Amino acid sequence: MLFVQNSAGVEIDATKGLLTWRNVAPSTLFFTDRPARMAGHCHTKEEFLKLWFEGPDSFSRNPPIATLSILEPGKPDLLNVVVQLRNPRLNGNNLLYDIKLVEGVLPASGDAAVLFIDVLGFWRRNVRRVAIVGTSTAIAASAAVSASEATAAEASATPPAATMVPPPALPRRSLSSRRCCRRT
């Protein structure tokens, strides 16, 4: 499951490792790929933050990686930065995360921003994901797969069948469902 959050602006204190998500949108969007193909939204403050701390493979125990896309004032292109997110908390209408830089250069601030948060679920570390970029295929290995296996898999452009673990069956939800993030 991929989560998407929007904000009116962002402030980053790189020395403290603090991301301030100014005026965070009230809804956090989510979607899944095959086989479930779910999409919807949940309330950021009441449901998403609670979900962060639930379960044996919750984000609090296994922090997600996220791509932060920021519109910088006076620049035509988006700046994309990859961070690890920890310890979300609210301060009024602002959502704060402790962050660790994974890739890119952190700006001090930015205008409108979008945060694409890694998958949620116990299968997320066991499934290889295939990303198609232009005409090339890149295979991202999970933490359980060694670099040599990843190199061999990338060369064949097909992950080894033994490493594929299907996700559990998930209940289908309506796009307008307000209960989308609650466990049933």
Phi and psi in degrees as GROMACS dihedral restraints (atoms count N, CA, C in turn):
[ dihedral_restraints ]
;  ai    aj    ak    al  type     phi  dphi    fc
    3     4     5     6     1  -106.0    20    10
    4     5     6     7     1   134.6    20    10
    6     7     8     9     1  -107.5    20    10
    7     8     9    10     1   145.9    20    10
    9    10    11    12     1  -130.5    20    10
   10    11    12    13     1   124.8    20    10
   12    13    14    15     1  -120.6    20    10
   13    14    15    16     1   144.2    20    10
   15    16    17    18     1  -119.3    20    10
   16    17    18    19     1   151.4    20    10
   18    19    20    21     1  -146.9    20    10
   19    20    21    22     1   161.9    20    10
   21    22    23    24     1   -74.8    20    10
   22    23    24    25     1   -21.5    20    10
   24    25    26    27     1  -175.4    20    10
   25    26    27    28     1   169.6    20    10
   27    28    29    30     1  -140.6    20    10
   28    29    30    31     1   142.4    20    10
   30    31    32    33     1  -125.3    20    10
   31    32    33    34     1   137.4    20    10
   33    34    35    36     1  -129.0    20    10
   34    35    36    37     1   126.2    20    10
   36    37    38    39     1  -105.7    20    10
   37    38    39    40     1    96.3    20    10
   39    40    41    42     1   -64.8    20    10
   40    41    42    43     1   -32.3    20    10
   42    43    44    45     1   -69.7    20    10
   43    44    45    46     1   -35.3    20    10
   45    46    47    48     1   -90.2    20    10
   46    47    48    49     1   -13.2    20    10
   48    49    50    51     1    67.2    20    10
   49    50    51    52     1    47.2    20    10
   51    52    53    54     1  -123.3    20    10
   52    53    54    55     1   125.4    20    10
   54    55    56    57     1  -107.6    20    10
   55    56    57    58     1   122.5    20    10
   57    58    59    60     1  -108.1    20    10
   58    59    60    61     1   115.8    20    10
   60    61    62    63     1   -94.0    20    10
   61    62    63    64     1    94.9    20    10
   63    64    65    66     1   -72.5    20    10
   64    65    66    67     1   134.5    20    10
   66    67    68    69     1    46.4    20    10
   67    68    69    70     1    57.9    20    10
   69    70    71    72     1   -58.8    20    10
   70    71    72    73     1   142.8    20    10
   72    73    74    75     1   -61.8    20    10
   73    74    75    76     1   145.2    20    10
   75    76    77    78     1   -66.9    20    10
   76    77    78    79     1   -22.3    20    10
   78    79    80    81     1  -114.4    20    10
   79    80    81    82     1   139.8    20    10
   81    82    83    84     1  -104.0    20    10
   82    83    84    85     1   123.5    20    10
   84    85    86    87     1   -82.0    20    10
   85    86    87    88     1   154.3    20    10
   87    88    89    90     1  -146.4    20    10
   88    89    90    91     1   156.5    20    10
   90    91    92    93     1  -157.1    20    10
   91    92    93    94     1   159.4    20    10
   93    94    95    96     1  -127.1    20    10
   94    95    96    97     1   160.1    20    10
   96    97    98    99     1   -94.0    20    10
   97    98    99   100     1  -167.7    20    10
   99   100   101   102     1   -57.5    20    10
  100   101   102   103     1   149.7    20    10
  102   103   104   105     1   -90.3    20    10
  103   104   105   106     1   -15.3    20    10
  105   106   107   108     1   -74.7    20    10
  106   107   108   109     1   -40.9    20    10
  108   109   110   111     1    51.2    20    10
  109   110   111   112     1    52.7    20    10
  111   112   113   114     1   -93.2    20    10
  112   113   114   115     1   152.9    20    10
  114   115   116   117     1  -151.8    20    10
  115   116   117   118     1   150.9    20    10
  117   118   119   120     1   171.2    20    10
  118   119   120   121     1  -157.1    20    10
  120   121   122   123     1  -150.7    20    10
  121   122   123   124     1   158.7    20    10
  123   124   125   126     1  -138.0    20    10
  124   125   126   127     1   159.4    20    10
  126   127   128   129     1   -69.9    20    10
  127   128   129   130     1   124.0    20    10
  129   130   131   132     1   -59.5    20    10
  130   131   132   133     1   -50.3    20    10
  132   133   134   135     1   -75.9    20    10
  133   134   135   136     1   -38.0    20    10
  135   136   137   138     1   -94.1    20    10
  136   137   138   139     1   -33.3    20    10
  138   139   140   141     1  -107.7    20    10
  139   140   141   142     1   -48.1    20    10
  141   142   143   144     1   -63.0    20    10
  142   143   144   145     1   -45.9    20    10
  144   145   146   147     1   -65.1    20    10
  145   146   147   148     1   -35.9    20    10
  147   148   149   150     1   -66.4    20    10
  148   149   150   151     1   -41.6    20    10
  150   151   152   153     1   -62.1    20    10
  151   152   153   154     1   -30.5    20    10
  153   154   155   156     1   -55.2    20    10
  154   155   156   157     1   -34.9    20    10
  156   157   158   159     1  -102.2    20    10
  157   158   159   160     1    -0.3    20    10
  159   160   161   162     1   -93.0    20    10
  160   161   162   163     1   142.5    20    10
  162   163   164   165     1    92.9    20    10
  163   164   165   166     1   159.9    20    10
  165   166   167   168     1   -69.8    20    10
  166   167   168   169     1   -22.9    20    10
  168   169   170   171     1  -117.7    20    10
  169   170   171   172     1    38.7    20    10
  171   172   173   174     1   -68.9    20    10
  172   173   174   175     1   164.4    20    10
  174   175   176   177     1   -62.8    20    10
  175   176   177   178     1   -29.1    20    10
  177   178   179   180     1   -67.4    20    10
  178   179   180   181     1   -31.2    20    10
  180   181   182   183     1   -90.3    20    10
  181   182   183   184     1   -26.7    20    10
  183   184   185   186     1  -137.4    20    10
  184   185   186   187     1    79.2    20    10
  186   187   188   189     1   -56.0    20    10
  187   188   189   190     1   138.2    20    10
  189   190   191   192     1   -81.3    20    10
  190   191   192   193     1   160.2    20    10
  192   193   194   195     1   -96.4    20    10
  193   194   195   196     1   144.1    20    10
  195   196   197   198     1  -140.7    20    10
  196   197   198   199     1   150.6    20    10
  198   199   200   201     1  -102.5    20    10
  199   200   201   202     1   126.4    20    10
  201   202   203   204     1  -103.5    20    10
  202   203   204   205     1   116.1    20    10
  204   205   206   207     1  -106.2    20    10
  205   206   207   208     1   118.8    20    10
  207   208   209   210     1  -122.1    20    10
  208   209   210   211     1   134.6    20    10
  210   211   212   213     1   -90.4    20    10
  211   212   213   214     1   110.3    20    10
  213   214   215   216     1   -85.9    20    10
  214   215   216   217     1   138.9    20    10
  216   217   218   219     1   -56.7    20    10
  217   218   219   220     1   130.9    20    10
  219   220   221   222     1    78.2    20    10
  220   221   222   223     1     4.6    20    10
  222   223   224   225     1  -118.7    20    10
  223   224   225   226     1   136.9    20    10
  225   226   227   228     1   -77.4    20    10
  226   227   228   229     1   -23.7    20    10
  228   229   230   231     1  -104.0    20    10
  229   230   231   232     1   153.1    20    10
  231   232   233   234     1   -73.7    20    10
  232   233   234   235     1   144.3    20    10
  234   235   236   237     1   -98.9    20    10
  235   236   237   238     1   126.6    20    10
  237   238   239   240     1  -111.2    20    10
  238   239   240   241     1   128.8    20    10
  240   241   242   243     1  -132.1    20    10
  241   242   243   244     1   138.4    20    10
  243   244   245   246     1  -103.2    20    10
  244   245   246   247     1   128.6    20    10
  246   247   248   249     1  -134.6    20    10
  247   248   249   250     1   159.9    20    10
  249   250   251   252     1  -100.1    20    10
  250   251   252   253     1   133.4    20    10
  252   253   254   255     1  -102.0    20    10
  253   254   255   256     1   139.7    20    10
  255   256   257   258     1  -143.6    20    10
  256   257   258   259     1   156.0    20    10
  258   259   260   261     1    49.1    20    10
  259   260   261   262     1    62.6    20    10
  261   262   263   264     1   -70.1    20    10
  262   263   264   265     1   143.5    20    10
  264   265   266   267     1  -155.8    20    10
  265   266   267   268     1   155.1    20    10
  267   268   269   270     1   -98.6    20    10
  268   269   270   271     1   146.0    20    10
  270   271   272   273     1  -139.2    20    10
  271   272   273   274     1    89.0    20    10
  273   274   275   276     1    67.7    20    10
  274   275   276   277     1  -125.5    20    10
  276   277   278   279     1   -91.1    20    10
  277   278   279   280     1     6.3    20    10
  279   280   281   282     1   -99.9    20    10
  280   281   282   283     1   141.8    20    10
  282   283   284   285     1  -111.1    20    10
  283   284   285   286     1   125.3    20    10
  285   286   287   288     1  -108.7    20    10
  286   287   288   289     1   139.5    20    10
  288   289   290   291     1  -126.8    20    10
  289   290   291   292     1   143.2    20    10
  291   292   293   294     1   -82.0    20    10
  292   293   294   295     1   136.1    20    10
  294   295   296   297     1  -129.8    20    10
  295   296   297   298     1   156.1    20    10
  297   298   299   300     1  -128.7    20    10
  298   299   300   301     1   125.5    20    10
  300   301   302   303     1   -68.2    20    10
  301   302   303   304     1   129.9    20    10
  303   304   305   306     1  -105.8    20    10
  304   305   306   307     1   -43.1    20    10
  306   307   308   309     1  -156.0    20    10
  307   308   309   310     1   139.6    20    10
  309   310   311   312     1   105.6    20    10
  310   311   312   313     1  -170.2    20    10
  312   313   314   315     1  -123.5    20    10
  313   314   315   316     1   125.6    20    10
  315   316   317   318     1   -80.6    20    10
  316   317   318   319     1   125.3    20    10
  318   319   320   321     1   -80.7    20    10
  319   320   321   322     1   164.9    20    10
  321   322   323   324     1   -75.0    20    10
  322   323   324   325     1   -31.2    20    10
  324   325   326   327     1  -160.4    20    10
  325   326   327   328     1   172.5    20    10
  327   328   329   330     1  -166.7    20    10
  328   329   330   331     1   165.3    20    10
  330   331   332   333     1   -83.1    20    10
  331   332   333   334     1  -141.8    20    10
  333   334   335   336     1   -45.9    20    10
  334   335   336   337     1   137.6    20    10
  336   337   338   339     1  -143.2    20    10
  337   338   339   340     1   153.8    20    10
  339   340   341   342     1  -130.2    20    10
  340   341   342   343     1   138.8    20    10
  342   343   344   345     1  -118.1    20    10
  343   344   345   346     1   121.4    20    10
  345   346   347   348     1  -104.2    20    10
  346   347   348   349     1   108.8    20    10
  348   349   350   351     1   -99.3    20    10
  349   350   351   352     1   133.8    20    10
  351   352   353   354     1   -50.7    20    10
  352   353   354   355     1   166.6    20    10
  354   355   356   357     1   -60.2    20    10
  355   356   357   358     1   157.3    20    10
  357   358   359   360     1  -122.8    20    10
  358   359   360   361     1   134.6    20    10
  360   361   362   363     1   139.5    20    10
  361   362   363   364     1   155.7    20    10
  363   364   365   366     1   -68.1    20    10
  364   365   366   367     1   -20.5    20    10
  366   367   368   369     1   -83.1    20    10
  367   368   369   370     1    -6.9    20    10
  369   370   371   372     1   -63.0    20    10
  370   371   372   373     1   -27.9    20    10
  372   373   374   375     1   -87.8    20    10
  373   374   375   376     1   -10.4    20    10
  375   376   377   378     1  -103.6    20    10
  376   377   378   379     1   -11.5    20    10
  378   379   380   381     1  -103.2    20    10
  379   380   381   382     1   132.3    20    10
  381   382   383   384     1   -82.4    20    10
  382   383   384   385     1   143.7    20    10
  384   385   386   387     1  -115.3    20    10
  385   386   387   388     1   135.6    20    10
  387   388   389   390     1  -104.5    20    10
  388   389   390   391     1   126.2    20    10
  390   391   392   393     1  -116.5    20    10
  391   392   393   394     1   128.5    20    10
  393   394   395   396     1  -102.3    20    10
  394   395   396   397     1   120.0    20    10
  396   397   398   399     1  -120.1    20    10
  397   398   399   400     1   109.8    20    10
  399   400   401   402     1    62.3    20    10
  400   401   402   403     1  -122.4    20    10
  402   403   404   405     1  -102.8    20    10
  403   404   405   406     1    -3.6    20    10
  405   406   407   408     1   -98.7    20    10
  406   407   408   409     1   151.6    20    10
  408   409   410   411     1  -113.7    20    10
  409   410   411   412     1   127.5    20    10
  411   412   413   414     1  -116.9    20    10
  412   413   414   415     1   137.1    20    10
  414   415   416   417     1  -111.3    20    10
  415   416   417   418     1   121.4    20    10
  417   418   419   420     1   -92.8    20    10
  418   419   420   421     1   124.1    20    10
  420   421   422   423     1   -87.3    20    10
  421   422   423   424     1   144.5    20    10
  423   424   425   426     1   -78.8    20    10
  424   425   426   427     1   173.2    20    10
  426   427   428   429     1   -63.8    20    10
  427   428   429   430     1   -22.4    20    10
  429   430   431   432     1   -81.6    20    10
  430   431   432   433     1    -9.4    20    10
  432   433   434   435     1  -106.3    20    10
  433   434   435   436     1   132.5    20    10
  435   436   437   438     1   -72.5    20    10
  436   437   438   439     1   162.1    20    10
  438   439   440   441     1   -62.3    20    10
  439   440   441   442     1   -36.1    20    10
  441   442   443   444     1   -68.0    20    10
  442   443   444   445     1   -38.8    20    10
  444   445   446   447     1   -64.4    20    10
  445   446   447   448     1   -39.8    20    10
  447   448   449   450     1   -63.9    20    10
  448   449   450   451     1   -40.8    20    10
  450   451   452   453     1   -64.5    20    10
  451   452   453   454     1   -44.2    20    10
  453   454   455   456     1   -64.1    20    10
  454   455   456   457     1   -41.1    20    10
  456   457   458   459     1   -66.4    20    10
  457   458   459   460     1   -39.5    20    10
  459   460   461   462     1   -64.0    20    10
  460   461   462   463     1   -39.0    20    10
  462   463   464   465     1   -63.2    20    10
  463   464   465   466     1   -36.1    20    10
  465   466   467   468     1   -88.8    20    10
  466   467   468   469     1   -10.6    20    10
  468   469   470   471     1    61.7    20    10
  469   470   471   472     1    16.9    20    10
  471   472   473   474     1  -139.0    20    10
  472   473   474   475     1   124.0    20    10
  474   475   476   477     1   -67.3    20    10
  475   476   477   478     1   146.9    20    10
  477   478   479   480     1   -59.7    20    10
  478   479   480   481     1   138.9    20    10
  480   481   482   483     1   -59.5    20    10
  481   482   483   484     1   -32.1    20    10
  483   484   485   486     1   -66.2    20    10
  484   485   486   487     1   -21.7    20    10
  486   487   488   489     1   -92.9    20    10
  487   488   489   490     1    -7.4    20    10
  489   490   491   492     1   -81.4    20    10
  490   491   492   493     1   124.7    20    10
  492   493   494   495     1  -124.6    20    10
  493   494   495   496     1   115.5    20    10
  495   496   497   498     1   -69.6    20    10
  496   497   498   499     1   146.1    20    10
  498   499   500   501     1   -70.6    20    10
  499   500   501   502     1   157.7    20    10
  501   502   503   504     1   -69.2    20    10
  502   503   504   505     1   159.1    20    10
  504   505   506   507     1   -64.6    20    10
  505   506   507   508     1   129.7    20    10
  507   508   509   510     1  -111.7    20    10
  508   509   510   511     1   146.8    20    10
  510   511   512   513     1   -69.1    20    10
  511   512   513   514     1   140.9    20    10
  513   514   515   516     1   -77.0    20    10
  514   515   516   517     1   142.1    20    10
  516   517   518   519     1  -127.1    20    10
  517   518   519   520     1   149.5    20    10
  519   520   521   522     1   -70.4    20    10
  520   521   522   523     1   149.5    20    10
  522   523   524   525     1   -61.1    20    10
  523   524   525   526     1   -26.1    20    10
  525   526   527   528     1  -100.1    20    10
  526   527   528   529     1     9.3    20    10
  528   529   530   531     1   -64.8    20    10
  529   530   531   532     1   129.5    20    10
  531   532   533   534     1   -86.3    20    10
  532   533   534   535     1   -13.2    20    10
  534   535   536   537     1   -97.2    20    10
  535   536   537   538     1    16.6    20    10
  537   538   539   540     1   -60.0    20    10
  538   539   540   541     1   -32.8    20    10
  540   541   542   543     1   -94.2    20    10
  541   542   543   544     1    -5.6    20    10
  543   544   545   546     1   -80.9    20    10
  544   545   546   547     1   142.9    20    10
  546   547   548   549     1   -79.5    20    10
  547   548   549   550     1   140.8    20    10
